[in-house]
Amino acid sequence: MRDDLLPVLACPVCAEPLARVDGGPVGCASGHRFDEAKQGHLTLLPAKRRALTADTPDMVDARIRFFGRGHYAPVERALAEVVAGATAPGVVLDVGSGPGTYLAHVLEAADDRTGVALDLSPVAIRRAARVHARAGAVVGDVTERLPVVGDAVAVVLDVFAPRNRREYARVLHPGGMLVVVTPRTGHLAELAEATIAVDPEKERRLRESLEPTFVQRRSDDLTWTMDLSAEDVHDVVHMGPSHHHVDPDRTFAPASVTAAVTVSTWTVA
């Protein structure tokens, strides 16, 4: 973990900022210590938390392959544009980051920023720890208190991830922003038999999850067609929650598939 990112992180036990103790282990002033993995990431989970399902190695590998072929490039460009225009001081926090692909893209577009990837999956975070030289990575739970100090974040990225309105407001700098990417009706429609359908009330539920703490400043709908090989189709099916419901040995045919998402930007009211 980069030493300059440690003061941004908070102890999951007492919420005190973290630091390197005598040049060695990572800990807080109250004496809590946290092991640093050989890949460089930290595990900062609360002692008591809800049992949630993290992404598996197969899901993470599928996501890395799929993103690596550029199929979600419109989302990557949209996020990079927002972060490049951010003016608040602080880090970029990618919650539900997976292997950190989006974080790496936005850091490339904003060469004065550092970032933190946060995900429940240790498998994903092991990959995120090495995704960019200016990124750190933490195993954490977005549904609980975030292991981040208050007002330390310039931009929170939430891409297809659970949302934590109260915690986003706490960690964001007063001039910071939240960027949320959600699927729209029609997203992956050609693969409806093998993927989880988009809730038609998604937009309403998004607003309910953020308002009145946050105010929407901008909303952009992105729609494009992806010409997918059989391997691509396999990977897009297995990189998300549908992985748990589809036979891992099922084969797929090549297909032209619609991608339809909304990129919305929010600030604290």
Secondary structure, 3 states (H helix, E strand, C coil): CCHHHHHHEECCCCCCECEEHHHCCEECCCCCEECECCCCCEECCCCCCCCCCCCCHHHHHHHHHHHHCCCCHHHHHHHHHHHHCCCCCCEEEEECCCCCHHHHHHHHHCCCCCEEEEECCHHHHHHHCCCCCCEEEEECCCCCCCCECCCCEEEEEEECCCCCHHHHHHHEEEEEEEEEEEECCCCCHHHCCCCCCCCCCHHHHHHHHHCCCEEEEEEEEEEEEEEECHHHHHHHHHCCHHHHHCCCCCCCCCEEEEEEEEEEEEEEC
